[in-house]
Every structure is written in structure tokens, then in C-alpha cells.
Amino acid sequence: MNPAQTHCRGRSIDTGAGVPARVAAFVAALVAAIFVSFATAAQAANISDTIARVKPSIVAVGTFERTRSPQFQFRGTGFAIGDGTTIVTNAHVLPGALDPANAEVIAILLPGPGNDSAQAREAKRIAVDRSSDLALLKIDGAPLPPLKLRDSSTVREGQYVLMTGFPIGAVLGPFPATHRGMISSITPIAIPQGNAAELKSAVVRRLASGSFKVFQLDATAYPGNSGSPIYDPDTGEVLGIVNMVLVKGTKEAALTNPSGITYAVPSSHLEDLLKSAKIVK
């Protein structure tokens, strides 16, 4: 007789010799599920911590005029780097001209608990590279917590990133929001110039060769996200800057039915601009 079996009224009954294997498999699956659950929770907590570190570095970029209403007019997003007084944004976020008669200036808005507590600070334009659609501003006063840059050549397709900025900031107010996305493609793209005079020989060669590679994201950025950093969810290190959003329809449609492709300029172009402006990152 098989020691694992006894007979009762002519029927073979399993006495449990095979149970430990099934139990072990069940326990292993349970442990794996618990581990995945804990890992997911830990990852979520880490992302929350990263966002909390990054948000104080994010600013709204626009213009300020004391005699108008509203005094601050929102144009896009920026973020602090270096010593905390250098602000990065998109070149197209900055106004083409200011109104000196009414003392209009470029300014950043530091978010507060409410609209009334947000603080506007004047910013000076110190460097612009229209070929990569990047610009640097300088602010006076207390520095902001700066974000660190990471070598964008390490970025791979399929990599997850976070993006923090002011989607539709003119409507939703100065409250930074974070979205998660994936690098869906690293693709060449030509950024059009404002006019023919800006088409320098180096830019013409770039447009002809299509050698300017940017990050294509599957996360939808809204008007106002221009200038937002995309960054590593674990470290908060900046990998690129949201460059442009191809939004179909009107601004009203974008509120309920956003569509389009989001691009980000790799941080290597920001590194080049910092070097040319002789700014320590």
C-alpha cells in the first residue's frame, strides 16, 4: 500500500502527503502578492516625496504691471536651477515686447496657499536660445530650491517621467499640477523660428538634417505647461523641458477633450545654454 493513502470502503483517500506542496505554492503566491503590494506602495510614497521636493522650485512665468487687473498675466511655467536665482523656461513663453509706459516687466509668480498669497517677483532676461526654444531668467531676493540636471543621453524610450507645471494656469490659477508619462519616442524634430532673420546657418543645417532630437511624451500637456521640467520620479533630476503642445481645437475644448503630442527638449540643450551664458548649474 502506498503510505500516502489508506482505504475506506474500497475508496482511496489522500491523507495529505501532497498538501504541503500545494500549501507552499499558495504561500509563495501570497508572499509575492504582498511583496508587490508593498513595493507598489513604496514606489507611490517615493513619487509623492519627489513631487513634494520639486514643487517649491516651480514658478509661473508672465508679466507684471501694477496698474492693470490682474497685475500678473500668466504665460507659462519655469523652474529654478543653479544657485536658486536662475529660472528656466521656454523662449516662446517670454513676451516679444513690454509696455515701458506702464512699467510692465517680466515676472515670476511663486505659488501660495491661495491666489491672494501668491508672490510676484521681477525677473530679468539673461539668455535666450530660440533654436532650442529655451530661455534663462534671473531673479533677485531669496533663492528658490534649485533642481538638478541629469545627462539626457541616459534617457531611454519606455522610461517613466513626471512633469510639473501650470496647465491652463490663466484659468486654474497658480497651483502646480503633476502628471506622469512615458518617453514614447526620441525623435528628430525642427522647431520653427519666429522669422527668417533668425534662421542662422547652424539652424538651417539643423532643419535640413533633422538632427535635433527631442523627447516625445505620451502625457498630455496643456497650454501653460510650456517650460515645465520633466524629471526622474525617483530623484527629481531634470531630464528635459516641455517645449510645445500640439492641441487640437479651442482652449475651451482642451479643458474637456485634450488631444495632441507633447515634446520636451533634452536637458543637454539647457546645459549648452548655461555654458554659453557662463552660468554655473
C-alpha positions as CSV (number, residue, x, y, z in Angstrom):
1,M,0.0,0.0,0.0
2,N,1.1,3.5,-0.8
3,P,2.0,5.1,2.6
4,A,0.3,8.3,1.5
5,Q,-3.0,6.5,1.1
6,T,-5.4,4.5,3.2
7,H,-8.6,2.6,2.1
8,C,-12.1,3.3,3.3
9,R,-14.9,1.2,2.0
10,G,-12.9,0.4,-1.1
11,R,-12.0,4.0,-1.9
12,S,-8.6,5.5,-2.0
13,I,-8.3,8.6,0.2
14,D,-5.4,11.1,0.1
15,T,-4.1,11.5,3.6
16,G,-2.3,14.8,2.9
17,A,1.2,13.8,1.6
18,G,0.6,16.1,-1.4
19,V,-0.9,19.0,0.6
20,P,2.4,20.7,1.7
21,A,3.3,21.3,-2.0
22,R,0.0,23.0,-2.7
23,V,0.2,24.9,0.5
24,A,3.8,26.0,-0.3
25,A,2.7,27.2,-3.8
26,F,-0.2,29.1,-2.2
27,V,2.0,30.7,0.4
28,A,4.6,31.6,-2.2
29,A,1.9,33.3,-4.4
30,L,0.6,35.1,-1.3
31,V,4.0,36.3,-0.3
32,A,4.7,37.5,-3.9
33,A,1.4,39.4,-3.9
34,I,2.2,41.1,-0.6
35,F,5.7,42.0,-1.8
36,V,4.3,43.5,-5.0
37,S,1.7,45.4,-2.9
38,F,4.4,46.8,-0.5
39,A,6.7,47.6,-3.5
40,T,3.9,49.5,-5.2
41,A,3.0,51.4,-2.0
42,A,6.7,52.2,-1.5
43,Q,7.0,53.4,-5.1
44,A,3.9,55.6,-4.7
45,A,5.3,57.1,-1.5
46,N,8.7,57.8,-3.2
47,I,6.9,59.6,-6.0
48,S,4.9,61.6,-3.5
49,D,8.2,62.6,-1.8
50,T,9.8,63.5,-5.1
51,I,6.9,65.8,-6.1
52,A,7.0,67.5,-2.7
53,R,10.7,68.3,-3.2
54,V,10.2,69.5,-6.8
55,K,7.1,71.7,-6.3
56,P,8.8,74.6,-4.4
57,S,11.1,75.0,-7.4
58,I,8.3,75.5,-9.9
59,V,7.1,79.0,-10.8
60,A,4.6,80.7,-13.1
61,V,6.2,83.0,-15.7
62,G,4.5,86.0,-17.1
63,T,4.4,89.8,-17.0
64,F,3.6,92.2,-14.2
65,E,2.1,95.6,-14.4
66,R,1.0,97.3,-11.2
67,T,-1.9,99.4,-12.7
68,R,-3.7,96.7,-14.6
69,S,-6.1,93.9,-13.5
70,P,-4.9,91.3,-13.0
71,Q,-1.5,92.7,-12.3
72,F,0.2,89.4,-13.2
73,Q,-0.6,87.9,-16.6
74,F,0.3,84.2,-16.9
75,R,2.3,83.0,-19.9
76,G,3.9,79.6,-18.9
77,T,5.9,77.6,-16.4
78,G,9.5,77.9,-15.2
79,F,11.8,76.2,-12.7
80,A,14.8,77.2,-10.6
81,I,18.3,75.7,-11.1
82,G,21.9,76.6,-10.2
83,D,22.0,78.9,-7.1
84,G,18.2,79.1,-7.0
85,T,18.0,82.5,-8.7
86,T,18.2,81.3,-12.3
87,I,14.9,80.4,-13.8
88,V,14.5,78.1,-16.9
89,T,11.5,78.5,-19.2
90,N,10.7,78.3,-23.0
91,A,11.8,81.2,-25.2
92,H,8.2,81.5,-26.6
93,V,6.8,82.0,-23.1
94,L,8.6,85.4,-22.8
95,P,6.8,88.4,-24.3
96,G,8.0,89.8,-27.6
97,A,7.8,93.3,-26.2
98,L,7.0,95.0,-22.9
99,D,5.0,98.2,-22.3
100,P,7.5,100.5,-20.7
101,A,5.0,103.4,-20.5
102,N,3.1,101.3,-17.8
103,A,6.2,99.8,-16.2
104,E,5.4,96.3,-17.4
105,V,8.2,93.8,-16.5
106,I,8.8,90.1,-16.9
107,A,7.9,88.4,-13.6
108,I,7.6,85.1,-11.9
109,L,4.8,84.1,-9.5
110,L,5.5,82.0,-6.5
111,P,2.5,79.9,-5.6
112,G,1.0,80.2,-2.2
113,P,-1.9,78.6,-0.3
114,G,-4.4,80.8,-2.2
115,N,-4.5,83.3,-5.1
116,D,-4.1,86.2,-2.8
117,S,-1.0,84.8,-1.1
118,A,1.0,84.2,-4.4
119,Q,4.1,86.4,-4.6
120,A,5.2,88.1,-7.8
121,R,8.9,88.9,-8.3
122,E,10.5,90.7,-11.2
123,A,12.8,88.6,-13.4
124,K,15.5,89.7,-15.9
125,R,16.0,88.0,-19.2
126,I,19.7,86.9,-19.3
127,A,19.9,84.4,-22.1
128,V,17.7,83.1,-24.9
129,D,18.3,80.3,-27.5
130,R,15.4,80.3,-29.9
131,S,16.8,77.3,-31.8
132,S,16.1,75.1,-28.8
133,D,13.2,77.3,-27.5
134,L,14.9,77.9,-24.1
135,A,15.4,81.0,-22.0
136,L,17.1,81.9,-18.7
137,L,15.8,84.5,-16.3
138,K,17.4,86.0,-13.2
139,I,15.5,86.9,-10.0
140,D,16.6,88.9,-7.0
141,G,15.9,88.1,-3.4
142,A,15.9,84.8,-1.6
143,P,16.8,81.9,-3.8
144,L,14.4,79.1,-4.6
145,P,15.3,75.4,-4.1
146,P,17.1,74.5,-7.3
147,L,16.5,71.4,-9.3
148,K,19.5,69.3,-10.5
149,L,20.0,68.4,-14.1
150,R,20.8,64.9,-15.4
151,D,22.6,64.0,-18.6
152,S,19.8,63.5,-21.1
153,S,21.8,61.0,-23.1
154,T,20.9,58.4,-20.4
155,V,17.2,58.7,-21.2
156,R,15.6,55.6,-22.9
157,E,12.3,55.0,-24.7
158,G,9.9,53.4,-22.3
159,Q,11.2,55.3,-19.3
160,Y,8.7,56.9,-17.0
161,V,8.9,60.6,-16.1
162,L,7.0,63.2,-14.1
163,M,6.0,66.7,-15.3
164,T,5.1,69.5,-13.0
165,G,3.7,72.9,-14.2
166,F,0.7,75.1,-14.5
167,P,-1.8,73.5,-17.0
168,I,-4.1,76.2,-18.2
169,G,-2.7,78.4,-15.4
170,A,-4.6,81.5,-16.6
171,V,-7.8,79.7,-15.8
172,L,-7.0,77.3,-13.0
173,G,-4.7,79.6,-11.0
174,P,-1.2,79.4,-9.7
175,F,-1.4,75.8,-8.4
176,P,1.2,73.5,-9.8
177,A,0.0,70.1,-11.0
178,T,2.0,67.0,-11.7
179,H,1.4,64.4,-14.5
180,R,3.1,61.1,-15.1
181,G,4.1,60.0,-18.6
182,M,6.5,57.8,-20.6
183,I,9.2,58.6,-23.1
184,S,7.3,57.2,-26.1
185,S,9.9,58.2,-28.6
186,I,13.2,60.0,-29.1
187,T,12.7,61.6,-32.4
188,P,14.2,64.4,-34.6
189,I,12.1,67.5,-34.9
190,A,12.6,71.0,-36.2
191,I,11.5,73.9,-34.1
192,P,10.3,76.7,-36.4
193,Q,11.9,80.1,-36.0
194,G,10.0,83.4,-35.4
195,N,11.1,84.9,-38.6
196,A,13.6,84.4,-41.5
197,A,16.2,86.6,-39.8
198,E,16.5,84.1,-37.0
199,L,17.4,81.3,-39.4
200,K,21.1,81.3,-38.9
201,S,23.4,78.9,-40.8
202,A,23.6,76.5,-37.9
203,V,19.8,76.4,-37.6
204,V,19.4,75.9,-41.3
205,R,21.7,72.9,-41.2
206,R,19.8,71.6,-38.2
207,L,16.5,72.0,-40.0
208,A,17.9,70.3,-43.1
209,S,19.4,67.4,-41.3
210,G,16.7,66.9,-38.7
211,S,19.4,66.2,-36.2
212,F,17.6,68.0,-33.3
213,K,16.2,65.1,-31.3
214,V,13.5,65.7,-28.7
215,F,11.6,63.5,-26.3
216,Q,8.0,62.7,-27.3
217,L,5.8,62.0,-24.4
218,D,2.5,60.1,-24.0
219,A,1.5,62.5,-21.2
220,T,-0.9,65.3,-22.4
221,A,0.4,68.8,-21.5
222,Y,-2.0,71.7,-21.7
223,P,-1.4,75.3,-22.6
224,G,0.5,76.7,-19.7
225,N,2.7,73.6,-19.3
226,S,5.3,75.1,-21.6
227,G,8.6,75.4,-19.7
228,S,7.7,72.6,-17.3
229,P,10.5,70.3,-16.3
230,I,10.2,66.6,-17.0
231,Y,12.1,64.7,-14.3
232,D,13.1,61.3,-12.8
233,P,10.3,60.0,-10.5
234,D,12.9,58.7,-8.0
235,T,15.5,61.5,-7.8
236,G,13.7,64.6,-9.2
237,E,16.6,65.3,-11.6
238,V,15.6,67.2,-14.7
239,L,15.8,65.3,-18.0
240,G,14.1,67.8,-20.3
241,I,11.9,70.8,-20.6
242,V,8.4,70.7,-22.1
243,N,8.7,72.5,-25.4
244,M,5.4,72.6,-27.2
245,V,2.0,71.1,-27.2
246,L,0.0,70.4,-30.4
247,V,-3.5,70.9,-29.1
248,K,-6.4,70.4,-31.4
249,G,-9.5,72.6,-31.1
250,T,-10.0,75.7,-29.0
251,K,-8.8,76.3,-25.4
252,E,-12.3,75.5,-24.2
253,A,-12.1,72.1,-25.9
254,A,-8.7,71.5,-24.3
255,L,-10.4,71.6,-20.9
256,T,-12.7,68.6,-21.6
257,N,-11.1,66.9,-24.6
258,P,-7.4,67.3,-24.7
259,S,-5.5,65.8,-27.6
260,G,-2.1,66.2,-29.1
261,I,1.5,65.3,-28.8
262,T,3.8,66.7,-26.1
263,Y,7.5,67.3,-26.7
264,A,10.4,68.1,-24.4
265,V,13.8,69.5,-25.2
266,P,16.5,67.3,-23.7
267,S,18.5,68.8,-20.8
268,S,21.7,68.7,-22.9
269,H,20.4,71.8,-24.8
270,L,19.9,73.6,-21.4
271,E,23.4,72.6,-20.5
272,D,24.7,74.2,-23.7
273,L,22.8,77.4,-23.0
274,L,24.1,77.6,-19.4
275,K,27.7,77.2,-20.7
276,S,27.3,79.9,-23.3
277,A,25.8,82.2,-20.7
278,K,28.6,81.2,-18.3
279,I,26.1,80.3,-15.6
280,V,27.1,77.6,-13.0
281,K,24.4,75.0,-12.9
